[in-house]
Amino acid sequence: MKHIKLFSFLLLSLTLLWGCKKESSNYPGGTLSPFIALFDLRNLDKGQDVTLTKDALFGASQITGLVVSDHSGGNMPAGMLVVQDHRRLSLLRGIAISIGDAAASYVPGDSVVINVEGAVLKRVNGILQLTGVTNEKITKVSSGAKVVPVIVKNSDVLNAPGTYESTLITVNKGGFDPSYPAGTTYAGDRIMNDGFGNLTLHTEQGANYANKPLPYMSNNTGIVFGGADGKPQLWPRGNSDILVTAATAPKIANIIITGYLTDPSGTDGGYEYIQLMATKNLDFAATPYALVTSNNAGSNGYPAEGWATGGARTYKINITTGTVQKGQYFYVGANKKIWGATSADVTSALWISKPYQTDAGDGFGAATSNLLANSGNVASIAVFDKTDVTSQTEPIDVIFYGSNGGQVFTAGPPPLGYRITNTDLYDLKNPSTQADQPFFNQGSNTSRFAFPTTSNFSQLGGKYNKTTGRWTTARALKSVVLTNSSTVSQIEGATSIEE
């Protein structure tokens, strides 16, 4: 009897399931949206032209978006209206729509609804776009909305061009290929590097900035389009999309910071060191330099004299003897050991030796067994092209590492802190606001490397252009595992110099 009841129950269940499946297509419980998100629209592209029917659009027939195109500056593909939205999962996507001369009648901040049924999604001259849309199919709903570009790195665009195509972005700290002759203008295709990759910046001959000379550095806003070669390009819409942050090149750093050891095996005193690289041939007797470290452990107030505060806060080592060749690594430390007292000697490398654990600094700084902090508040290393370092002296290279703790900057008055310089990590002027920010932890100058894994060497790999004074590949931290038998070859080679 139990088996009969169980069989009857299963049969009834199957009947109900079959019935539900049969009637599901007529279920009146939901209404399809007339709008398709641009995220979903772009995903229809599989390399072939797509005619947009309601079936292809999942029942939709319209798109809506915020206009980002602006034809007034003369640098837009002819007849192209560009809109963007983030209707799907808050993911920003854009699309270009070919509508002819009417495209110029729309301005950034217009909100539009567009009937796209019957249009064709296709790639023309590298740009994914909608064709077959007339101006009569576009309704402007409102105007004056604020359009805020997304700040991205060149590498973001290069790695995922479809994500950014037909959207408005800003690339900060963009510099141009140093091989361009002096006076080269924007007109045409120009290679722009932000330290994270090379992206083509495209300018039409009729753009209102086309004949301006390329600056040393600028923040570049524009719309990303696919180029005829399939690679993404950034099109500033006009002169107002380019903010020049430095018209000419900064001072070249003849010495750059490429690594450091904060936690050797055993006792730290005398076995911590800094790895540097020369970007030109140097004779330190003729052109002396200085290296300063800061240790901001504890609550000991703001550095009243900046890098020159001295005491337990900052320690200076003068570099006044020896020679080094362009591209050569050299080291500042005490005992010329790779990883502590019982590790291998590395006297074959060039060393600037200073027994900091027993001797006071050169000009300021108390003897210390902890030249480089390995825990706690933020710490730092700076290189100067002179030995007379004061609170007003600007370094030629500087890095900070550790946590975000410590009293390292106050706006005052008077302002107190550690001065920075233009590097891959820091800016004397805020890239977004152009406000002066000469100190670490002021404005956008908050970048710092993490404390390395215990007993590892902190290797800062990057690519420095000694002609422009820019890092064309920004420094990145890599922890290198050391042992007592390690050699300098294991911690060198990550940094290179471009002409």
N, C-alpha and C positions, 0 to 999 in steps of 0.2 A: 504493500500500500504506500509506503514512504517513497519507493522508487517511482511509482506512478505519479504521485503528487509532484515530485521533483521534476519529472519529465514534462508534466503539464506546465509547470512554472517556467521552465526554460523555453518551451515552445511559445508561450505567451510573450515572453521577453523578446524573443527573436521577431515575433510578429510586430510588436511595438517599434522595434528598431527599424525594421524594414519600412514601416509606415512613416516614421519620422524622416527617414532618408528620402522617401518618395515625395514628401510634402515640403521639404526644406527650401526648395527653390521658390516657393510661393509664400515663405514666411514673411508676414507684414510687420515684424517688430522693429526694423531699422530702416533708415533713409540714407542712401549714399550721398556723400558730400559732392557738391558740384565743383569743388576745387581739388586740384592735385598739387602736392608740395613740390617745389623745385628739386628737392632731393630725389623724390620718386621719378620725376620727369627726366632728370639727367640719367637715372639708372636704366632708362629704356634704350639708351644708346649702346649698341653692341657692335659698332663699326659699320652698320648699314643704315641707309635712310629709313626712317620710321614715320609713316603717316598716322597722325594722331586721331584715332577714332575713339568713341566712348569706351569701346571694349578695351582698346590699348591703354586707355587712361583710367581703367578700373571704375568706369561709370562717371568719371568727371569730364568736364569740358572747358574748365577755366583755370587760370593761374592768377595769383595775386602777388604783389611784391612792391618793394621800395625802389624807386629809380636811383641809380648811382651814376649813370652816364651823364656827361656834360660836354656838349659840342662847342661851347663858347671859346674854349682854349685851343681848338684846332687839332687836338690829338686824340681822335676817336675814329674807329673804322667807319667809313661813310655809311649813313643810313641805319646805324645800329643803335637800338635802344637796349639798355642793360638794366635788369632788375634783379634783386636778391630777396630771399626770405629765409626764415628759420622755422617753418611750420612743422617739420618733421624732427622730433627729438631735440629741438632747439639747435639743430645743426645748420649753420649758415651755408646756403648754396645760391648760385646765381645762374642766369641764362641770358644770352644775347638774342635779340629778336630783330630781324631785318625788316624794317618798315619804310625805308626810303627817307625822303627829305623831312617827313613829319617827326623823325627821331629828335631833331634839333629843337622841337617845341617843348620837350620834356626836360626838366631840370632835377638835380639831386634833391630828394626829399618829397617828390611827388609819389603818392600812393595810387597804384593803378590795379584794375581788374582787366584781364585780357582773355577773350574767348579764343582758344587755340584749337578747337575742333576743326579738323581738316587741314591743319598746318602740317609741315614736314620737319621733323627733327633730323638735322644732318650736319656734317662737318664740312665747312667751306673755307678754303685757305687756312686751314688749321684751327678755325674757331667753331666750336659746337654751337649751333644756333637754330632758331625757329625761322622757317621761311614760309611764305604764303599767308602771313598775317598782315591785314590792312589796318590803317589807323582807325577805321570805323569800328573795329572789334575791340578797341581799347577805351576804357572808361577811367577818367581820372577821378578818384574818390576824394582826395584831399591833397594838400601841398604844405610845404614848410616843415616837414618832419626832420629831426636831426639825424644825419647820417654819420656814424662813427666808424672809421676804418678799423679793421682788425690788425693789430701789430704782430707781424710774423717775421721769421728768419727766412733767408733765401733757401736754406735746406728744407724748410717746411714745404715750400712751393715746388722745389725740384723733386722731392720725394713723393708728393701727392698732388700733382698738377690739377687733376680733376676736382679735387676738394676746393681749390681756390679759383679755378677758372670762372671768369665773369663775376667775381666779387671784388669789392674795394678793400685794399690792404695798404699798410704802411710798412716799409722796410727801413729801419733806423740804421744810422751810421754806415751808409753806403758810400764806398769809395770806388774810383774807376781804375781800370787797367793802367798801370804805370807806363806801359809801352806807348800810350797815346802821346803824340807830340804836344808840346805846350800850345795852348790856344785851341785845342780840339773842342768843337761844339757838340751839343746834344744831338743834332740832326743825324738820323740813321739808327743803327743798332750799336749800343755801347755796353760793354761788360761791366757790371756793377757788383762789387764784392762787399759783404757786410761782416766778414769774418767767419761765415758759416756756409759759404758757397758762392759761385758765380752765376748771376742771373742777368739775362739780357734786358736792358732798358731801351724801349723802342720809342722813337720820336719821328713823327711825320715832318716833312719839309715845311709845311704850313703852320706848324704849332707856334704859339706865341712866345715860346722860349727856345725854339730850335737853334737859333744863332748865338745863344749865350754859351760862354766857355764852361767846360766842365769844372766844378769845384773840387777841392780835395775831398770833402766829405759832405754828405747831405742826407736828410731824411726824405725818402721818396714814397709818396702816396700814388696810387694808380689802380687800374683794373687789370687783372691778369687775363691774358688771352693766349690761346695756343698759336704758335708760330707756324709758318708754312713747313718748317722742318720737323714739326711735331713737338718741339720744346717750348715750354712756357715763356712768356714775355710779360714784362710790366710796362703798362702804358700810362704814364702820368697824363691826366686829362688836360692840364694846362700849367701855366707858370705857378699858380697858387698851390699846386700839389707838391712843389719842390721847396723844401726848407733847407737852405745852405747853413750848415753848422760850422764849417771851417773852409774858408776860401783857399787857404794855402796849407801846405803840409806842416806838421809839427816838427819839433826838434827830434832828430834821429836818436834812438837809444843805442849807444855803442856797446852797452852791456845789458843783457836781459836775464831775468830769473827763470831757470829751467827746472829746479828741483830742490829738495831739502830733506834732511833726516832729522826728525824730532825725537825719536825714541830708540836709541841704539840699545844693543844687548848689554845688560849690566848697568853700571852707573852712567848717567847722562853727561856729567861734567867733563868737558874736553873732547867729547866724541860726537856731538851734534855738528852738522855742517850744512852749508848752502852750496848748491851747484849753480854756476853762472855760465853764460856763453858770450863771447865777444862777437860783435857784428862787423868789426873792422880790425885791422892790425893795431895793437895798442902797446905803447911803452909807458908803463905806469910812473916811471921816474919823471917823464916829460909831461904826462897828463894824468895827475893823480885822481883817484876816485875814492868813494867811501860807501860802506854798507852799514845800514842801521837796522836793528831788530827791535820790536816792541813786545813786551810781555805785560798783559793787562790783568793779571790774576788779582783777585781780591777787590775790595772797594777802596781804591786809592785816589779817587777824584779824577777830574779831566786833566789831560796832559797840558799843563800850563804853557810849556814851550814846544809843544808839538813833538817832532822827532828829536829835538834837542833837550827834552825834559830830563833825561839822565836818571841817576839813582837806580832803583830796581825796575824802572819803567822802560827805558830805552838804552841801547848799548851800541856804540859806534866803533867800527873797525876801518882804519884807513888803508887804502890799497895804493902804495907808493913805490913799490919795487917790482921788478920782473917785466916780462913781455908776454904777449899772447897774440895768436894769429886769428884772423877772421874765421869764424865757425868753430873755434876751439873751445871745449869745455874747460872750466877751471873751478877751483873749490876754495871756500873760505871756512876755516875751522881751526882746530888746534892740533890734534894728534895723528892725522893722516891715516885713519883706520876706516875701513868700509862700513863696519857695523858694531863698533864697541871695542873694548880693551883686548879681547881675545881673538878678534877677527883679523883678516889679512891686512897687511900694509898696502897702501895704495900711493906710495911716494912717487911712483912713476908719473902720476897725474900732476898737473900744475896746481900748487897750493899757495894760498895766502894764509900763513899760519899766525894765529894769535891765541895765546893761552888765556882765554876769557874766564876760565874757572879760577884763576889766581890773580890776574891783572885787571886793573880798571880799564875802561874803554878809552879810545883815543879822543880825548876831549870831553867825553861825558859817558856815564854808565858805570855802575859798580860791578866789581867782579861777580860772576854768577855761574852757578852750576847748571843753569837752565836758560841757555841762550835762546832756545826755541821751545815755546810751550808745547806740550803734547796733550793737554786737556784744559777744560775750563773756558775762560773768556777768549774772545777773538785775539789773535796775535798777528804779527806782520813782519815783512821783510821789504826793505826799500834800498835802491841803489841811487847814488848821487854822483854827478860829474864834477864834484869838488869836495874838498875835505872840510871846508868851513860851512857846517850845517847849522842853521838857526831855525827858529819857529816859522820863518817866512820862506825857507828853501823848499823848492819843488823837486821831487825825485825825477829821475829819468825812467825808472820802472819801479813798480810796487805791486805786491800781492798781499792779501789778507787771508787768513784761514782760521778755522775753529768755530766756536759757537757765536751767537749774536750778543753775548753778554759783555759787560764791561762799560765803563764810562769813557768812551772814545771820541765823542763829539757833542758839543753844546753850541747852539746858535748864539749864546750870550745875550747881550754884549758883554765883553768881546767874544767872538767865536773862538773856540778852542778845539783842537783836534789834530789828526794826522793828515797832512796835505797829500793829494794824489796828483796824477798827471793823466793825460789821455793815453789809454792803453786798450787792450781788448776787453778789459773788465770795467774801466772807470772813465768818466767824462768830466772835464772841467766845466762844461755847460750841460744842463739837463737836455737830453735828446728830444724830449717832448715839449718842454716849456721854454727852453733856451735860458733858463735862470742859471746864474753862476752857482757852482757847487764845488769849491776847491778842496773839500774834505771828505774823507771816508765817512760813511753813514749819514751823509747829507744828500738829500734828494734821491736820485737813482743810484748813488754809489754805495750799494749794499752788498755787492757780490763778494763772496768769499769761498774758499775751498774748504771741504770738510777736513776734520782731523783724520790723518791716515790710519789705516788698520795698524794695530800694535806691532812695532818693530819692522814696519815696512818703510821703504823709501818713497817719498812723494815725487813722482815724475810728472812734470808739466809739459806735455807734448804740444807742439803748435808749429805754425809757419809764420816767420816774420820777414816782411819786405823792408830791406834796409834803404831802398830808394824813397819809399813813401812814408816810412816810419809806422806802418800799419801791420797788424796781425791779420794776414789773409786767411789763416785758420786759427781760430781762437784757442788758447791753451785749455787743455782738459787734464784733469787729475787722474793718474793711474798709480795704484799702489804696487810697488815692486817688492816681492818677497826677498829678503836678504838672509844669508847664512854666514858663518864665519869664513867660509872659503869663497864668498862672492867676489867678483871683480868689477872694475868700473865699467867694463863693456856692457854689463847688465843694466846699468842705470843711465847710459848715454844713448844717443841716437834718435830720441823721440822728437827733437826740435830741429828745424831746418831754416835756412836763410835764403830768401829770394833776392835777386838783384833788382 
